[in-house]
Amino acid sequence: MVILEYKAYGKSKQFPAVDEAPRTARFLRNKALHDWMDNKGVGKYGLSKCCKVLAAEFPFVDKLNSLARQAAAHRAWGAIAHFYDHVKKNKPGKKGSPRFRKRAHSVEYKTFGGKLAPDRKRIPFTDGPAIGSLKLKGTRDLSTVREDQTKRVRIIRRADGYYVQFGVAVERRQVVSPSQATIGLDVGLERFYTDSTAQKVDNPRFLWKAAKKLKKLPRRVRRKKKGSKNRRKTINRLARVHLQVERRRTDCVVRSNDLVACEDLPIRNLVKNGRLAKRISDAAWGAFRRWWEVYGQGAVAGPPQYTRQKCSECGATVMKALTERTPRCPRCRTVLDRDQNAAINIVRLGREQVGRGTPEPNAWGEGTSTGQGSDTLGGRPPH
């Protein structure tokens, strides 16, 4: 499923109704979660029945579309199912017990029963909150999307305004022509990534660049009087800075290859390191991996163990200190950058997983590079 997002515009009197719908959805989710806690054995359909009972009991709940009420119940069940899955797998540490929501920023319509305006640039919401018709602006043309393909519609409030998302039932993977190339990527903190042909990309450090603003604005928020307009304005400014950092991270560059191999890093465990947690989060390795999985013809994540300690030429395992950037192998005397050495080992592991028999790149970097060329895909990836 592909998510298409559009900025929503309307009259000032419409947005109080837009804010009311997420609050009602949050109320239903919390009530459904409370019903699951009180009644042992309540399942997915039992939570939907609970929302139906609440609609008959509370008039403001009855105003919300029945499809949105079902989506709120399914959100509650999603949190419960996530908790059950962690318990079943005996996940170490906290199991992610479902929690009540204090804030609401979105409302989802499970299946889109309405229709877009004839010009395909406006969407009417005719349920109880009386949102009305919202104008849509975005880069994708909705005239190419059939109504039967639109499965879900979501209204989201962000720091810079309101957005409408459409869940379209099409294949998400980007179709690209085969390039007969394989590549291995080694991500790091000094460099964003180094590939198996010695091509290096600097770490953009978006969070680090915004650190000055992110230090000042929280202090300003604390100095403002609670409940005042100035406090709300300062909170919105802080949220806009975080939103800007998030959007810059999505503007990544990924080159098409027949096989892209990368480390399967346990990021959740790595950020527990108090000294490196901020730098690891700033690097956004998880977001980068999600995008090259979308663009790559074949995307493989291999185990990261000993990829930097193992020599890519002779296979000898030699333990190295973190300060050694270009070590010499004591067996074959090969001198190679440690990140490129790891990338070559990673692409070999990737080939083993998919059963490829193509020639392996050597220590001199013969092969295909991730350098920016004619087939570089830049800008914001598709939603």
C-alpha positions as CSV (number, residue, x, y, z in Angstrom):
1,M,0.0,0.0,0.0
2,V,1.3,3.5,-0.9
3,I,0.6,6.5,1.3
4,L,-0.2,9.7,-0.6
5,E,-0.1,12.9,1.5
6,Y,-1.6,16.3,0.8
7,K,-1.6,19.6,2.6
8,A,-5.2,20.5,3.6
9,Y,-6.6,24.0,3.4
10,G,-9.9,25.3,4.6
11,K,-11.7,28.1,6.5
12,S,-10.8,28.9,10.0
13,K,-14.2,27.8,11.3
14,Q,-13.6,24.3,9.9
15,F,-10.5,23.4,11.9
16,P,-12.2,23.3,15.3
17,A,-14.3,20.4,13.8
18,V,-11.0,18.9,12.5
19,D,-9.6,18.9,16.0
20,E,-12.7,17.4,17.5
21,A,-12.6,14.2,15.4
22,P,-9.1,13.1,16.7
23,R,-10.2,13.8,20.2
24,T,-13.3,11.6,19.8
25,A,-11.1,8.8,18.2
26,R,-8.7,9.0,21.2
27,F,-11.7,8.7,23.6
28,L,-12.9,5.6,21.8
29,R,-9.4,4.0,21.8
30,N,-8.9,4.6,25.5
31,K,-12.4,3.3,26.3
32,A,-11.8,0.2,24.2
33,L,-8.5,-0.4,26.0
34,H,-10.2,0.0,29.3
35,D,-12.8,-2.5,28.3
36,W,-10.0,-5.0,27.4
37,M,-8.4,-4.5,30.8
38,D,-11.7,-5.0,32.7
39,N,-13.0,-8.0,30.7
40,K,-10.7,-11.0,30.2
41,G,-10.9,-12.6,26.8
42,V,-12.2,-9.6,24.9
43,G,-11.0,-9.8,21.3
44,K,-10.8,-7.6,18.2
45,Y,-14.5,-7.7,17.4
46,G,-15.4,-7.3,21.1
47,L,-13.7,-3.9,21.0
48,S,-15.7,-2.9,17.9
49,K,-18.9,-3.7,19.7
50,C,-17.7,-1.6,22.7
51,C,-17.4,1.4,20.3
52,K,-20.9,0.8,19.0
53,V,-22.3,0.8,22.6
54,L,-20.4,4.1,23.3
55,A,-22.0,5.7,20.2
56,A,-25.4,5.0,21.6
57,E,-24.4,6.3,25.1
58,F,-22.5,9.5,24.1
59,P,-23.9,11.9,21.5
60,F,-20.5,13.4,20.5
61,V,-19.3,9.8,19.7
62,D,-22.4,9.2,17.6
63,K,-21.4,12.2,15.5
64,L,-18.2,10.5,14.3
65,N,-18.4,8.3,11.2
66,S,-18.9,4.6,12.0
67,L,-15.8,3.8,9.9
68,A,-13.7,6.1,12.0
69,R,-15.1,4.5,15.2
70,Q,-14.1,1.1,13.9
71,A,-10.6,2.4,13.0
72,A,-10.2,3.6,16.6
73,A,-11.1,0.2,17.9
74,H,-8.6,-1.4,15.6
75,R,-5.9,1.0,16.8
76,A,-6.5,-0.2,20.3
77,W,-6.4,-3.8,19.2
78,G,-3.2,-3.2,17.3
79,A,-1.5,-2.1,20.6
80,I,-2.9,-5.1,22.3
81,A,-1.7,-7.5,19.6
82,H,1.7,-5.9,19.7
83,F,1.9,-6.6,23.4
84,Y,0.7,-10.2,22.9
85,D,3.4,-10.8,20.2
86,H,6.2,-9.6,22.5
87,V,4.9,-11.8,25.4
88,K,4.7,-14.8,23.0
89,K,8.3,-14.3,21.7
90,N,9.5,-13.7,25.3
91,K,11.1,-10.4,24.4
92,P,13.7,-9.3,27.0
93,G,12.9,-6.2,29.0
94,K,9.6,-4.3,28.8
95,K,6.9,-6.0,26.7
96,G,5.2,-2.8,25.5
97,S,2.0,-3.0,27.6
98,P,-0.8,-0.9,25.9
99,R,-1.1,2.6,27.3
100,F,-3.8,5.2,27.4
101,R,-3.3,8.2,25.0
102,K,-3.2,11.7,26.4
103,R,-3.1,13.5,23.1
104,A,-4.6,13.0,19.7
105,H,-3.3,14.3,16.4
106,S,-5.0,12.1,13.8
107,V,-8.3,10.3,12.9
108,E,-8.5,7.5,10.4
109,Y,-11.4,6.3,8.3
110,K,-11.1,2.6,7.9
111,T,-12.6,2.4,4.4
112,F,-13.2,5.5,2.4
113,G,-16.9,5.6,1.6
114,G,-17.0,9.2,0.3
115,K,-16.0,10.6,-3.0
116,L,-13.5,13.3,-4.0
117,A,-14.8,16.4,-5.7
118,P,-15.0,16.3,-9.6
119,D,-11.8,18.2,-9.9
120,R,-10.0,15.7,-7.6
121,K,-8.6,18.6,-5.6
122,R,-11.1,18.7,-2.7
123,I,-12.4,16.1,-0.3
124,P,-15.7,16.5,1.6
125,F,-16.2,15.1,5.1
126,T,-19.9,14.9,5.8
127,D,-20.0,13.1,9.1
128,G,-21.1,14.5,12.5
129,P,-18.2,16.8,13.3
130,A,-19.2,18.7,10.1
131,I,-15.6,19.3,8.9
132,G,-16.9,20.1,5.4
133,S,-14.8,20.3,2.2
134,L,-11.0,20.6,2.4
135,K,-8.8,21.7,-0.4
136,L,-5.8,19.5,-1.2
137,K,-2.4,20.5,-2.4
138,G,0.4,18.0,-3.2
139,T,2.8,16.7,-5.8
140,R,0.8,13.7,-6.8
141,D,-2.2,13.9,-9.2
142,L,-5.2,12.1,-7.6
143,S,-6.9,11.9,-11.0
144,T,-4.8,8.8,-11.7
145,V,-6.1,7.0,-8.6
146,R,-9.3,5.1,-8.8
147,E,-11.9,5.3,-6.0
148,D,-11.9,1.6,-5.4
149,Q,-8.1,1.7,-4.8
150,T,-8.4,4.2,-1.9
151,K,-8.7,2.0,1.2
152,R,-8.0,4.4,4.0
153,V,-8.1,8.2,4.6
154,R,-6.4,9.8,7.6
155,I,-6.5,13.5,8.8
156,I,-3.3,14.5,10.6
157,R,-2.5,17.6,12.5
158,R,1.2,18.7,12.5
159,A,3.1,21.7,13.7
160,D,2.8,23.4,10.3
161,G,-0.9,22.6,9.6
162,Y,-3.3,19.8,8.6
163,Y,-2.7,17.0,6.2
164,V,-4.8,14.3,4.5
165,Q,-3.3,10.9,3.8
166,F,-4.7,8.4,1.3
167,G,-3.9,4.7,1.6
168,V,-3.8,3.5,-2.0
169,A,-3.8,-0.3,-2.7
170,V,-0.9,-0.5,-5.2
171,E,2.5,-2.0,-5.1
172,R,5.0,0.3,-3.3
173,R,8.3,-1.0,-4.7
174,Q,9.9,1.4,-7.2
175,V,10.4,-0.3,-10.6
176,V,13.9,0.3,-12.0
177,S,15.8,-1.4,-14.8
178,P,18.4,-3.9,-13.8
179,S,21.9,-2.4,-13.6
180,Q,23.8,-5.7,-13.2
181,A,25.5,-4.4,-10.1
182,T,26.0,-5.5,-6.6
183,I,27.0,-3.2,-3.7
184,G,27.7,-3.5,0.0
185,L,27.1,-0.6,2.5
186,D,28.8,-0.1,5.8
187,V,27.1,2.6,7.9
188,G,28.9,4.5,10.6
189,L,29.1,7.7,12.6
190,E,32.2,9.2,11.1
191,R,30.8,8.7,7.6
192,F,27.1,8.2,6.8
193,Y,28.1,5.1,4.8
194,T,31.0,3.6,2.9
195,D,30.3,1.2,0.0
196,S,32.4,-1.7,-1.2
197,T,34.1,0.5,-3.9
198,A,35.4,3.1,-1.4
199,Q,32.8,5.6,-2.2
200,K,32.1,7.6,1.0
201,V,29.1,9.8,1.9
202,D,29.4,12.3,4.8
203,N,27.0,12.2,7.7
204,P,24.5,15.1,7.2
205,R,24.1,15.5,11.0
206,F,20.7,17.3,10.8
207,L,19.9,16.9,14.5
208,W,23.4,18.2,15.4
209,K,22.9,21.3,13.3
210,A,19.6,22.0,14.9
211,A,20.9,21.4,18.4
212,K,21.3,25.2,19.2
213,K,17.6,25.8,18.6
214,L,16.6,22.6,20.3
215,K,18.4,23.8,23.5
216,K,17.0,27.4,23.5
217,L,13.3,26.7,22.7
218,P,12.6,24.2,25.6
219,R,14.0,26.8,28.0
220,R,11.7,29.4,26.5
221,V,8.7,27.1,26.9
222,R,9.4,26.6,30.6
223,R,9.6,30.4,31.1
224,K,6.2,31.0,29.6
225,K,3.0,30.9,31.7
226,K,1.1,27.6,31.4
227,G,-2.0,28.0,29.3
228,S,-0.9,31.2,27.7
229,K,-0.9,31.9,24.0
230,N,2.9,32.7,24.0
231,R,3.6,29.2,25.5
232,R,1.5,27.6,22.8
233,K,3.3,29.6,20.1
234,T,6.8,28.6,21.5
235,I,5.7,24.9,21.7
236,N,4.7,25.1,18.1
237,R,8.1,26.6,17.1
238,L,9.8,23.8,18.9
239,A,7.6,21.2,17.1
240,R,8.4,22.8,13.7
241,V,12.2,22.4,14.3
242,H,11.7,18.7,15.0
243,L,9.5,18.4,12.0
244,Q,12.2,20.0,9.8
245,V,14.8,17.6,11.0
246,E,12.5,14.6,10.3
247,R,11.7,15.8,6.8
248,R,15.4,16.5,5.9
249,R,16.2,12.9,6.8
250,T,13.7,11.6,4.2
251,D,15.5,13.5,1.5
252,C,18.1,10.7,1.0
253,V,19.9,9.6,-2.1
254,V,19.7,5.9,-3.2
255,R,21.2,4.4,-6.3
256,S,19.6,1.4,-8.0
257,N,21.5,-1.9,-7.8
258,D,20.5,-5.4,-8.5
259,L,21.7,-6.3,-5.0
260,V,22.1,-3.9,-2.0
261,A,23.6,-5.5,1.1
262,C,23.8,-3.7,4.4
263,E,24.3,-4.6,8.1
264,D,21.3,-5.7,10.1
265,L,22.1,-3.5,13.1
266,P,20.2,-3.8,16.4
267,I,19.6,0.0,16.5
268,R,17.3,-0.3,19.5
269,N,20.1,-1.8,21.6
270,L,22.8,0.5,20.2
271,V,21.0,3.7,21.4
272,K,21.3,2.4,25.0
273,N,24.9,3.6,24.9
274,G,24.6,7.0,26.7
275,R,27.7,8.4,24.9
276,L,26.7,7.6,21.4
277,A,22.8,7.5,21.6
278,K,22.4,11.0,20.2
279,R,24.8,10.5,17.3
280,I,23.3,7.2,16.4
281,S,19.8,8.7,16.4
282,D,21.0,11.6,14.3
283,A,22.5,9.2,11.7
284,A,19.0,7.7,11.1
285,W,20.2,4.3,9.9
286,G,16.8,2.8,10.2
287,A,15.2,5.3,7.9
288,F,18.0,5.0,5.4
289,R,17.6,1.2,5.3
290,R,13.8,1.5,4.7
291,W,14.3,3.7,1.7
292,W,16.9,1.5,0.0
293,E,14.7,-1.5,0.5
294,V,12.0,0.4,-1.5
295,Y,14.3,1.3,-4.3
296,G,16.6,-1.7,-4.5
297,Q,15.9,-4.6,-6.8
298,G,17.2,-6.9,-4.2
299,A,17.8,-5.6,-0.6
300,V,19.5,-7.9,1.9
301,A,20.4,-7.2,5.5
302,G,23.2,-9.4,6.9
303,P,24.7,-10.0,10.3
304,P,27.2,-7.3,11.3
305,Q,29.4,-9.6,13.5
306,Y,33.1,-9.5,12.6
307,T,32.6,-7.7,9.3
308,R,35.3,-5.2,10.2
309,Q,37.6,-7.6,11.9
310,K,37.7,-10.1,9.0
311,C,40.2,-9.4,6.2
312,S,38.3,-9.1,2.8
313,E,41.3,-10.5,0.9
314,C,42.5,-13.6,2.8
315,G,39.7,-14.1,5.3
316,A,41.9,-13.8,8.4
317,T,40.2,-12.5,11.5
318,V,42.3,-9.9,13.2
319,M,40.9,-7.9,16.1
320,K,41.4,-4.2,15.6
321,A,41.0,-1.2,17.9
322,L,38.5,1.5,16.9
323,T,41.3,4.0,16.4
324,E,42.8,1.9,13.5
325,R,41.2,3.4,10.4
326,T,43.5,1.8,7.8
327,P,44.9,-1.3,9.3
328,R,47.4,-3.7,7.7
329,C,46.5,-7.4,7.6
330,P,49.3,-9.4,9.3
331,R,48.8,-12.4,6.9
332,C,48.5,-10.9,3.4
333,R,49.8,-7.4,4.2
334,T,46.7,-5.8,2.6
335,V,46.1,-2.1,3.7
336,L,42.5,-1.1,3.3
337,D,40.1,1.3,5.0
338,R,38.3,-0.5,7.7
339,D,34.8,0.7,6.5
340,Q,35.5,-0.4,2.9
341,N,36.8,-3.7,4.2
342,A,33.5,-4.2,6.1
343,A,31.4,-3.2,3.1
344,I,33.1,-5.9,0.9
345,N,32.5,-8.5,3.6
346,I,28.9,-7.4,3.8
347,V,28.2,-7.7,0.0
348,R,29.7,-11.2,0.1
349,L,27.3,-12.2,2.9
350,G,24.5,-10.7,0.9
351,R,25.4,-12.8,-2.2
352,E,25.5,-15.9,0.0
353,Q,22.0,-15.2,1.2
354,V,20.5,-14.8,-2.3
355,G,22.7,-17.4,-4.0
356,R,24.4,-15.0,-6.4
357,G,27.5,-16.3,-8.3
358,T,28.7,-12.9,-9.6
359,P,32.4,-12.0,-9.2
360,E,33.3,-10.4,-5.9
361,P,34.8,-6.9,-5.7
362,N,38.4,-6.9,-4.7
363,A,40.4,-4.6,-2.4
364,W,41.1,-2.1,-5.2
365,G,37.3,-1.3,-5.5
366,E,36.6,-2.9,-8.9
367,G,32.8,-2.9,-9.3
368,T,29.9,-0.4,-9.2
369,S,29.9,2.7,-7.0
370,T,27.1,4.5,-5.2
371,G,28.4,7.8,-6.5
372,Q,25.8,10.2,-7.9
373,G,25.4,9.6,-11.6
374,S,22.7,9.7,-14.2
375,D,20.6,7.0,-12.4
376,T,20.7,8.7,-9.0
377,L,17.3,9.0,-7.4
378,G,17.3,12.2,-5.4
379,G,14.7,14.2,-3.5
380,R,11.9,13.0,-1.4
381,P,11.0,9.3,-1.9
382,P,7.4,8.4,-2.7
383,H,5.0,8.1,0.2
